[in-house]
């Protein structure tokens, strides 16, 4: 289940992307894409804007 505003799914994904980015270029590219998805009008940006719980934030 994904609960807007408090869920830790995207935080956990971000941690995995950070680890992958240290291993190879593909991980770096995925991390950059994830960062850009949060800048423009995407579902990730809208989710980030609605997130209210600091403990589970991913940025």
Secondary structure as UniProt FT lines:
FT   TURN            4..6
FT   HELIX           9..23
FT   HELIX           25..37
FT   TURN            38..39
FT   HELIX           43..50
FT   HELIX           54..56
//
